[in-house]
């Protein structure tokens, strides 16, 4: 989840924009080529930034959470989105492909160990990557926790969040016939992959608008429509992952494997009023992870650009530069 993860906003005052010192297209096989960039200090503390979605893509705003005199910041567009190609493709596009891509980036860039920074789906991916390669992660910085469970999906696509936003929920559901609304993820899946570009785009924009509207505590209704290319990649990829349960082994996969990263420290930053990823998941993660610190931000929602969340993330990266 997380269409707002790359939007400019409160993060603008943190550090000045960084220009990449390295940009490349990396062939990761399976017909996929992914966009990778580095910025900050070339020989600095390496950190991999994992964007939300799946399908959100990275943006310049994500560079601003790191002191450029300290960090070597690595960002990439995950398969099928942003500047990676083929665009909006779900072929050979699973969580495990993305974990392998992260490792390929690490070895290609000659990095031994790094920090992992991610929010929403980016936090999900950071946790799974760390559980798969615990010896390669020095610290996890996570925001807006999403554990890729059916209960979380039921909250957001089964009417839970809709009780707080009934008007927006009605706009999201009205495109689907009543007899299909018991499973909106699958109902949207049939339309997002129907082969008719106009139908796919209409439903992709509705899918993105539902999430985009609820991302920030400051929002009070839908904004402008997302660009069609962005919405199509975001909606198709996110839906593809959710229909398939994130391609994980069982509903409680992440919490069931926390023992694998018992020696990896982590910081969890969670908005108290996150409507997309409610704080219960952050609390459960913290309870199962002795090496973690949970920082709940009052009067904050889900978005990376929330002022309180931005400040806390920068405070975290500033503190870590002295200990990693």
C-alpha positions as a Markdown table, in Angstrom:
| # | Residue | x | y | z |
|---|---|---|---|---|
| 1 | Unk | 0.0 | 0.0 | 0.0 |
| 2 | Unk | 1.0 | 3.7 | -0.2 |
| 3 | Unk | 0.3 | 5.9 | -3.2 |
| 4 | Unk | 1.5 | 9.0 | -1.3 |
| 5 | Unk | 4.9 | 7.6 | -0.4 |
| 6 | Unk | 6.6 | 9.6 | -3.1 |
| 7 | Unk | 4.6 | 12.8 | -2.8 |
| 8 | Unk | 6.4 | 16.1 | -1.9 |
| 9 | Unk | 5.1 | 17.7 | 1.2 |
| 10 | Unk | 6.4 | 18.1 | 4.7 |
| 11 | Unk | 9.7 | 16.4 | 3.8 |
| 12 | Unk | 10.7 | 19.4 | 1.8 |
| 13 | Unk | 12.1 | 21.3 | 4.8 |
| 14 | Unk | 14.3 | 18.4 | 6.0 |
| 15 | Unk | 17.4 | 18.3 | 3.8 |
| 16 | Unk | 18.0 | 19.9 | 0.4 |
| 17 | Unk | 17.2 | 17.9 | -2.7 |
| 18 | Unk | 19.9 | 15.5 | -3.7 |
| 19 | Unk | 21.0 | 14.9 | -7.2 |
| 20 | Unk | 21.9 | 11.3 | -8.0 |
| 21 | Unk | 25.5 | 10.6 | -8.6 |
| 22 | Unk | 24.6 | 7.3 | -10.3 |
| 23 | Unk | 21.6 | 6.3 | -12.3 |
| 24 | Unk | 21.3 | 3.0 | -14.2 |
| 25 | Unk | 18.9 | 0.5 | -15.6 |
| 26 | Unk | 19.6 | -3.0 | -14.2 |
| 27 | Unk | 18.6 | -6.1 | -16.1 |
| 28 | Unk | 17.3 | -8.5 | -13.5 |
| 29 | Unk | 16.1 | -11.2 | -15.8 |
| 30 | Unk | 12.6 | -12.5 | -16.6 |
| 31 | Unk | 12.3 | -9.7 | -19.1 |
| 32 | Unk | 12.5 | -7.0 | -16.4 |
| 33 | Unk | 14.8 | -4.0 | -16.3 |
| 34 | Unk | 14.7 | -1.9 | -13.1 |
| 35 | Unk | 15.7 | 1.7 | -12.5 |
| 36 | Unk | 18.3 | 2.2 | -9.8 |
| 37 | Unk | 19.8 | 5.4 | -8.5 |
| 38 | Unk | 22.3 | 6.5 | -5.8 |
| 39 | Unk | 22.7 | 9.9 | -4.2 |
| 40 | Unk | 24.3 | 11.4 | -1.1 |
| 41 | Unk | 27.8 | 10.4 | -0.1 |
| 42 | Unk | 29.4 | 7.8 | -2.5 |
| 43 | Unk | 31.4 | 6.2 | 0.4 |
| 44 | Unk | 28.8 | 6.9 | 3.1 |
| 45 | Unk | 26.6 | 4.6 | 5.2 |
| 46 | Unk | 24.6 | 2.6 | 2.6 |
| 47 | Unk | 20.8 | 2.5 | 2.9 |
| 48 | Unk | 18.2 | 0.9 | 0.5 |
| 49 | Unk | 14.9 | 2.8 | 0.2 |
| 50 | Unk | 11.9 | 0.6 | -0.5 |
| 51 | Unk | 8.8 | 2.4 | -1.8 |
| 52 | Unk | 5.2 | 1.5 | -1.2 |
| 53 | Unk | 2.4 | 0.0 | -3.2 |
| 54 | Unk | 3.4 | -2.5 | -4.6 |
| 55 | Unk | 3.6 | -0.3 | -7.6 |
| 56 | Unk | 4.2 | 3.2 | -6.1 |
| 57 | Unk | 7.6 | 3.9 | -7.5 |
| 58 | Unk | 10.3 | 6.1 | -5.9 |
| 59 | Unk | 10.7 | 9.8 | -6.1 |
| 60 | Unk | 13.1 | 12.6 | -5.3 |
| 61 | Unk | 11.2 | 13.4 | -2.1 |
| 62 | Unk | 12.4 | 10.0 | -0.7 |
| 63 | Unk | 16.0 | 11.2 | -0.8 |
| 64 | Unk | 15.3 | 13.9 | 1.8 |
| 65 | Unk | 15.3 | 11.7 | 4.9 |
| 66 | Unk | 19.0 | 11.2 | 4.9 |
| 67 | Unk | 21.9 | 13.6 | 5.7 |
| 68 | Unk | 23.8 | 13.7 | 2.4 |
| 69 | Unk | 27.1 | 14.1 | 4.1 |
| 70 | Unk | 26.6 | 10.8 | 5.9 |
| 71 | Unk | 24.5 | 8.4 | 3.8 |
| 72 | Unk | 24.8 | 6.6 | 0.5 |
| 73 | Unk | 21.2 | 6.4 | -0.5 |
| 74 | Unk | 20.0 | 3.7 | -2.9 |
| 75 | Unk | 16.6 | 3.9 | -4.5 |
| 76 | Unk | 14.9 | 1.8 | -7.1 |
| 77 | Unk | 11.6 | 1.4 | -8.9 |
| 78 | Unk | 10.3 | -2.2 | -8.2 |
| 79 | Unk | 9.3 | -4.4 | -11.1 |
| 80 | Unk | 6.6 | -3.0 | -13.3 |
| 81 | Unk | 6.4 | 0.6 | -12.0 |
| 82 | Unk | 8.0 | 4.0 | -12.2 |
| 83 | Unk | 10.9 | 3.9 | -14.7 |
| 84 | Unk | 11.3 | 0.2 | -14.6 |
| 85 | Unk | 10.1 | -1.8 | -17.6 |
| 86 | Unk | 7.9 | -3.5 | -18.8 |
| 87 | Unk | 5.4 | -1.0 | -17.3 |
| 88 | Unk | 2.5 | -2.4 | -15.2 |
| 89 | Unk | 3.6 | -6.0 | -15.9 |
| 90 | Unk | 2.7 | -8.7 | -13.3 |
| 91 | Unk | 4.6 | -11.4 | -15.1 |
| 92 | Unk | 7.5 | -12.8 | -13.0 |
| 93 | Unk | 6.5 | -10.2 | -10.4 |
| 94 | Unk | 6.3 | -11.6 | -6.9 |
| 95 | Unk | 7.7 | -10.7 | -3.4 |
| 96 | Unk | 10.5 | -13.2 | -4.0 |
| 97 | Unk | 11.4 | -11.7 | -7.3 |
| 98 | Unk | 11.7 | -8.3 | -5.5 |
| 99 | Unk | 13.8 | -9.8 | -2.7 |
| 100 | Unk | 16.2 | -11.3 | -5.3 |
| 101 | Unk | 16.3 | -7.9 | -7.1 |
| 102 | Unk | 17.4 | -6.2 | -3.8 |
| 103 | Unk | 20.2 | -8.7 | -3.4 |
| 104 | Unk | 21.2 | -8.2 | -7.0 |
| 105 | Unk | 21.4 | -4.4 | -6.4 |
| 106 | Unk | 23.5 | -4.9 | -3.3 |
| 107 | Unk | 26.0 | -7.2 | -5.0 |
| 108 | Unk | 26.1 | -5.0 | -8.2 |
| 109 | Unk | 26.9 | -2.0 | -6.1 |
| 110 | Unk | 29.5 | -3.8 | -4.0 |
| 111 | Unk | 27.7 | -3.2 | -0.7 |
| 112 | Unk | 28.3 | -5.6 | 2.1 |
| 113 | Unk | 25.7 | -4.6 | 4.7 |
| 114 | Unk | 23.1 | -1.7 | 4.6 |
| 115 | Unk | 20.2 | -0.2 | 6.4 |
| 116 | Unk | 16.7 | -0.8 | 5.0 |
| 117 | Unk | 14.2 | 2.1 | 5.0 |
| 118 | Unk | 10.6 | 1.4 | 3.9 |
| 119 | Unk | 7.0 | 2.3 | 4.6 |
| 120 | Unk | 3.7 | 0.5 | 4.1 |
| 121 | Unk | 4.4 | -2.1 | 1.5 |
| 122 | Unk | 8.0 | -0.9 | 1.6 |
| 123 | Unk | 8.1 | -2.0 | 5.3 |
| 124 | Unk | 6.6 | -5.4 | 4.4 |
| 125 | Unk | 9.3 | -5.9 | 1.8 |
| 126 | Unk | 12.1 | -4.7 | 4.1 |
| 127 | Unk | 11.0 | -7.2 | 6.8 |
| 128 | Unk | 10.8 | -10.1 | 4.3 |
| 129 | Unk | 14.2 | -9.1 | 2.8 |
| 130 | Unk | 15.8 | -9.0 | 6.3 |
| 131 | Unk | 14.3 | -12.3 | 7.2 |
| 132 | Unk | 15.7 | -13.8 | 4.1 |
| 133 | Unk | 19.1 | -12.1 | 4.4 |
| 134 | Unk | 19.6 | -11.2 | 8.0 |
| 135 | Unk | 23.3 | -10.9 | 7.7 |
| 136 | Unk | 23.0 | -8.1 | 5.2 |
| 137 | Unk | 20.9 | -5.7 | 7.2 |
| 138 | Unk | 22.3 | -3.4 | 9.9 |
| 139 | Unk | 19.1 | -1.7 | 10.9 |
| 140 | Unk | 15.5 | -1.5 | 9.8 |
| 141 | Unk | 13.6 | 1.8 | 9.7 |
| 142 | Unk | 10.0 | 1.1 | 9.1 |
| 143 | Unk | 6.9 | 3.3 | 8.8 |
| 144 | Unk | 3.2 | 2.6 | 8.5 |
| 145 | Unk | 3.4 | -1.2 | 9.2 |
| 146 | Unk | 1.7 | -3.6 | 6.8 |
| 147 | Unk | 2.1 | -7.3 | 7.5 |
| 148 | Unk | 0.4 | -8.6 | 4.4 |
| 149 | Unk | -2.4 | -10.4 | 6.3 |
| 150 | Unk | -6.0 | -11.1 | 5.4 |
| 151 | Unk | -7.3 | -9.2 | 8.4 |
| 152 | Unk | -5.5 | -6.0 | 7.2 |
| 153 | Unk | -6.9 | -6.5 | 3.7 |
| 154 | Unk | -10.3 | -7.1 | 5.1 |
| 155 | Unk | -10.1 | -3.8 | 7.1 |
| 156 | Unk | -9.3 | -1.7 | 4.0 |
| 157 | Unk | -11.2 | -3.6 | 1.3 |
| 158 | Unk | -14.0 | -5.1 | 3.3 |
| 159 | Unk | -15.6 | -2.0 | 4.8 |
| 160 | Unk | -13.7 | -1.4 | 8.0 |
| 161 | Unk | -12.1 | 1.9 | 6.8 |
| 162 | Unk | -15.2 | 2.6 | 4.9 |
| 163 | Unk | -17.1 | 3.1 | 8.1 |
| 164 | Unk | -15.0 | 6.3 | 8.7 |
| 165 | Unk | -15.2 | 7.4 | 5.0 |
| 166 | Unk | -18.7 | 6.2 | 3.9 |
| 167 | Unk | -18.9 | 8.7 | 1.0 |
| 168 | Unk | -15.5 | 7.8 | -0.4 |
| 169 | Unk | -16.2 | 4.1 | 0.2 |
| 170 | Unk | -19.4 | 4.5 | -1.9 |
| 171 | Unk | -17.5 | 5.9 | -4.8 |
| 172 | Unk | -15.0 | 3.0 | -4.6 |
| 173 | Unk | -17.7 | 0.3 | -4.5 |
| 174 | Unk | -20.3 | 1.7 | -6.9 |
| 175 | Unk | -18.2 | 0.6 | -9.9 |
| 176 | Unk | -18.7 | -3.0 | -8.8 |
| 177 | Unk | -22.1 | -4.8 | -9.1 |
| 178 | Unk | -23.7 | -5.5 | -5.7 |
| 179 | Unk | -23.4 | -9.3 | -6.2 |
| 180 | Unk | -19.6 | -9.0 | -6.5 |
| 181 | Unk | -19.0 | -6.6 | -3.6 |
| 182 | Unk | -18.3 | -9.4 | -1.0 |
| 183 | Unk | -14.8 | -9.7 | -2.5 |
| 184 | Unk | -13.8 | -6.3 | -3.9 |
| 185 | Unk | -10.2 | -7.3 | -4.5 |
| 186 | Unk | -11.2 | -10.1 | -6.9 |
| 187 | Unk | -13.9 | -8.0 | -8.4 |
| 188 | Unk | -11.4 | -5.2 | -9.2 |
| 189 | Unk | -8.9 | -7.9 | -10.4 |
| 190 | Unk | -11.3 | -9.0 | -13.1 |
| 191 | Unk | -11.6 | -5.4 | -14.4 |
| 192 | Unk | -7.9 | -4.3 | -14.0 |
| 193 | Unk | -6.9 | -7.3 | -16.1 |
| 194 | Unk | -9.8 | -7.4 | -18.6 |
| 195 | Unk | -7.8 | -6.3 | -21.6 |
| 196 | Unk | -9.9 | -3.2 | -22.3 |
| 197 | Unk | -7.7 | -0.1 | -21.7 |
| 198 | Unk | -10.5 | 2.2 | -20.9 |
| 199 | Unk | -12.1 | -0.2 | -18.3 |
| 200 | Unk | -8.7 | -0.9 | -16.8 |
| 201 | Unk | -7.9 | 2.8 | -16.4 |
| 202 | Unk | -11.3 | 3.7 | -15.0 |
| 203 | Unk | -11.0 | 1.1 | -12.3 |
| 204 | Unk | -7.3 | 1.8 | -11.7 |
| 205 | Unk | -8.0 | 5.4 | -10.9 |
| 206 | Unk | -10.8 | 4.4 | -8.6 |
| 207 | Unk | -8.6 | 1.9 | -6.8 |
| 208 | Unk | -5.8 | 4.5 | -6.4 |
| 209 | Unk | -8.2 | 7.3 | -5.3 |
| 210 | Unk | -9.7 | 5.1 | -2.5 |
| 211 | Unk | -6.2 | 4.7 | -1.0 |
| 212 | Unk | -4.9 | 8.1 | -1.8 |
| 213 | Unk | -7.7 | 9.9 | -0.1 |
| 214 | Unk | -7.2 | 8.0 | 3.2 |
| 215 | Unk | -3.4 | 8.4 | 3.3 |
| 216 | Unk | -3.1 | 11.7 | 5.1 |
| 217 | Unk | -4.9 | 12.8 | 8.3 |
| 218 | Unk | -5.3 | 16.2 | 6.6 |
| 219 | Unk | -7.3 | 14.9 | 3.7 |
| 220 | Unk | -11.1 | 15.6 | 3.7 |
| 221 | Unk | -12.1 | 14.1 | 0.3 |
| 222 | Unk | -10.7 | 13.0 | -3.0 |
| 223 | Unk | -8.2 | 15.2 | -4.8 |
| 224 | Unk | -7.4 | 15.2 | -8.5 |
| 225 | Unk | -7.3 | 12.0 | -10.4 |
| 226 | Unk | -4.0 | 10.1 | -10.6 |
| 227 | Unk | -2.2 | 10.1 | -14.1 |
| 228 | Unk | -3.4 | 7.1 | -16.0 |
| 229 | Unk | 0.0 | 5.4 | -16.3 |
| 230 | Unk | 0.7 | 5.7 | -12.6 |
| 231 | Unk | -2.8 | 4.6 | -11.6 |
| 232 | Unk | -2.6 | 1.5 | -13.9 |
| 233 | Unk | 0.7 | 0.3 | -12.6 |
| 234 | Unk | -0.2 | 1.0 | -9.0 |
| 235 | Unk | -3.6 | -0.6 | -9.1 |
| 236 | Unk | -2.6 | -3.7 | -11.2 |
| 237 | Unk | 0.5 | -4.5 | -9.2 |
| 238 | Unk | -1.1 | -3.9 | -5.8 |
| 239 | Unk | -4.2 | -5.9 | -6.7 |
| 240 | Unk | -2.0 | -8.7 | -8.1 |
| 241 | Unk | -0.1 | -9.0 | -4.9 |
| 242 | Unk | -3.2 | -8.9 | -2.7 |
| 243 | Unk | -5.1 | -11.5 | -4.7 |
| 244 | Unk | -2.1 | -13.8 | -4.2 |
| 245 | Unk | -1.6 | -13.1 | -0.5 |
| 246 | Unk | 1.7 | -11.4 | -1.1 |
| 247 | Unk | 3.0 | -14.8 | -2.4 |
| 248 | Unk | 3.8 | -15.6 | 1.3 |
| 249 | Unk | 3.7 | -19.0 | 2.9 |
| 250 | Unk | 0.7 | -18.6 | 5.2 |
| 251 | Unk | -1.2 | -15.7 | 6.5 |
| 252 | Unk | 1.1 | -15.0 | 9.5 |
| 253 | Unk | 4.3 | -15.4 | 7.5 |
| 254 | Unk | 6.1 | -12.2 | 8.8 |
| 255 | Unk | 5.4 | -12.5 | 12.5 |
| 256 | Unk | 6.0 | -16.2 | 12.3 |
| 257 | Unk | 9.6 | -15.6 | 11.1 |
| 258 | Unk | 10.6 | -12.7 | 13.4 |
| 259 | Unk | 13.1 | -15.1 | 15.1 |
| 260 | Unk | 15.2 | -14.8 | 11.9 |
| 261 | Unk | 15.9 | -11.1 | 12.7 |
| 262 | Unk | 16.1 | -11.3 | 16.5 |
| 263 | Unk | 19.6 | -9.8 | 16.3 |
| 264 | Unk | 18.7 | -7.0 | 13.8 |
| 265 | Unk | 17.7 | -3.8 | 15.5 |
| 266 | Unk | 14.8 | -1.7 | 14.1 |
| 267 | Unk | 12.8 | 1.5 | 14.5 |
| 268 | Unk | 9.0 | 1.5 | 13.9 |
| 269 | Unk | 7.3 | 4.9 | 13.2 |
| 270 | Unk | 3.5 | 4.6 | 13.2 |
| 271 | Unk | 0.8 | 7.3 | 12.8 |
| 272 | Unk | -1.8 | 7.0 | 15.5 |
| 273 | Unk | -4.6 | 7.6 | 13.1 |
| 274 | Unk | -3.4 | 5.6 | 10.1 |
| 275 | Unk | -6.5 | 4.5 | 8.3 |
| 276 | Unk | -4.8 | 2.4 | 5.7 |
| 277 | Unk | -2.5 | 0.4 | 8.0 |
| 278 | Unk | -4.0 | 0.6 | 11.6 |
| 279 | Unk | -1.5 | 0.8 | 14.5 |
| 280 | Unk | -2.4 | -2.7 | 15.7 |
| 281 | Unk | 0.0 | -4.2 | 13.2 |
| 282 | Unk | 2.9 | -2.0 | 14.4 |
| 283 | Unk | 2.1 | -3.0 | 18.0 |
| 284 | Unk | 2.1 | -6.7 | 17.2 |
| 285 | Unk | 5.3 | -6.4 | 15.3 |
| 286 | Unk | 7.0 | -4.5 | 18.1 |
| 287 | Unk | 5.7 | -7.2 | 20.6 |
| 288 | Unk | 7.3 | -9.9 | 18.6 |
| 289 | Unk | 10.6 | -8.1 | 18.0 |
| 290 | Unk | 12.7 | -7.4 | 21.2 |
| 291 | Unk | 15.2 | -5.4 | 19.2 |
| 292 | Unk | 12.7 | -2.8 | 18.0 |
| 293 | Unk | 11.6 | 0.6 | 19.2 |
| 294 | Unk | 8.1 | 1.7 | 18.5 |
| 295 | Unk | 7.4 | 5.4 | 18.1 |
| 296 | Unk | 3.7 | 6.3 | 17.7 |
| 297 | Unk | 3.1 | 9.7 | 16.2 |
| 298 | Unk | 0.0 | 11.5 | 17.5 |
| 299 | Unk | -2.2 | 13.4 | 15.1 |
| 300 | Unk | -0.6 | 11.5 | 12.1 |
| 301 | Unk | -2.0 | 9.2 | 9.5 |
| 302 | Unk | -0.3 | 7.0 | 7.0 |
| 303 | Unk | 1.6 | 9.1 | 4.5 |
| 304 | Unk | 5.4 | 9.6 | 4.5 |
| 305 | Unk | 4.8 | 13.3 | 4.1 |
| 306 | Unk | 2.9 | 13.7 | 7.4 |
| 307 | Unk | 4.9 | 16.3 | 9.3 |
| 308 | Unk | 5.3 | 14.3 | 12.6 |
| 309 | Unk | 6.2 | 11.2 | 10.7 |
| 310 | Unk | 8.8 | 13.1 | 8.6 |
| 311 | Unk | 10.4 | 14.6 | 11.6 |
| 312 | Unk | 10.6 | 11.3 | 13.5 |
| 313 | Unk | 12.2 | 9.5 | 10.5 |
| 314 | Unk | 14.8 | 12.2 | 10.1 |
| 315 | Unk | 15.5 | 12.1 | 13.8 |
| 316 | Unk | 16.0 | 8.4 | 13.5 |
| 317 | Unk | 18.4 | 8.6 | 10.6 |
| 318 | Unk | 20.3 | 11.4 | 12.3 |
| 319 | Unk | 20.7 | 9.3 | 15.5 |
| 320 | Unk | 21.7 | 6.2 | 13.6 |
| 321 | Unk | 24.6 | 7.9 | 11.8 |
| 322 | Unk | 26.5 | 7.8 | 15.1 |
| 323 | Unk | 25.9 | 4.1 | 15.8 |
| 324 | Unk | 25.9 | 2.2 | 12.5 |
